[in-house]
């Protein structure tokens, strides 16, 4: 007997439909083969399916079992084919009689006793099932909430092979899983880390506000214990609220990476990723034999924080140039080429010198580094990478006087309200330009159009370049940051005070550093 049903496999952060065809034929000795470019995880499905069918008292008679996963020229990966293969075999053996099998997609891993276990990538799978016009999709119970955020398709939670069979035969009724998106999005305001708790560092908090408003990458330079990490972790709380499209795209990436839990159906807060400096280039950028998203993609629509930037291997830092420039990562292999989104805000931190105390006022800590040691340390950050960082700001050690006071200043939601207003200005400004959504994305022609300077501003910028020893690379960066500062000030024009503030955010370009 022959049976055909629909399942799915994940490629990149999207899914493609797979037709699972099962055929049984009489034979004295049992023989089970899976064809259609299955990987090892798919081939191992055979043993799980045989055990699950046997342990549910269906028996497994001696037959030649052939399972074809079509299209046959697409490599299949994952454990989600267990459930559809088992249903297909039982249907081919006429041990079950599922109704309307062509109306439902099936995915799920089987345990040896027939329980259905969760799989990765259920969100893109459900999106593809809806686009294919399926009436519904049967998914593991732990994946149901994640799948249910997709409108336009019924999602049924399945906990066992027996339950799946009873549903398909019409013996039981299951209610589709529903998720109220408005309730999910209410959680986004519950940020645990607030800028109000940070004592002192007013200049740094202002620089982070500017960076978040304009999508600028930022480098924090300061001695150990000055609060660089603490400040960076609070940035997602002041970034603009995520839209539904941003949430879905970000959730897709985390879904295929297996980073979601059953209680987290949709990511509504911007991600914050902080990889250790020993990370490999593949783990950071993504890849592998079957390419998976790396840390830069997991930080999509959020923050990638690289603490102790000079300690990262040079090869690791250099592979970041493409995502910083294009907002995507392309990974090419012999069989396929996949593109992962990687549009993130980079926050990097570093000490001013190897010992960490050059130019600091920390009592009992005097810098012991020579000029050549400092230059060698700073030069670990290549010019091309530094070119993609708009803001460099010094983070001084906080004095006891500030630490002993009660915290004061603005809360994160107050800062976010200004950033949202500035972001609206930018979206309106770049409305007719498809690939630009923030001031940081502007190139020369946009600077000429949207960042015109008056004579006073030009003169001030000239003084900054010539007298303060700023490098040539700082010129465009200062103008971009000035445009963002003007937006935060609700000013249509870039004024001298905006230029003056932007000049302060180029610490690493000054001659005494280099």
Order of alpha helices (4+ residues) and beta strands (2+ residues): beta-beta-beta-alpha-alpha-beta-alpha-beta-beta-beta-alpha-beta-alpha-beta-alpha-alpha-alpha-beta-alpha-alpha-beta-alpha-beta-beta-alpha-beta-alpha-alpha-beta-beta-beta-alpha-alpha-beta-alpha-alpha-alpha-alpha-alpha-alpha
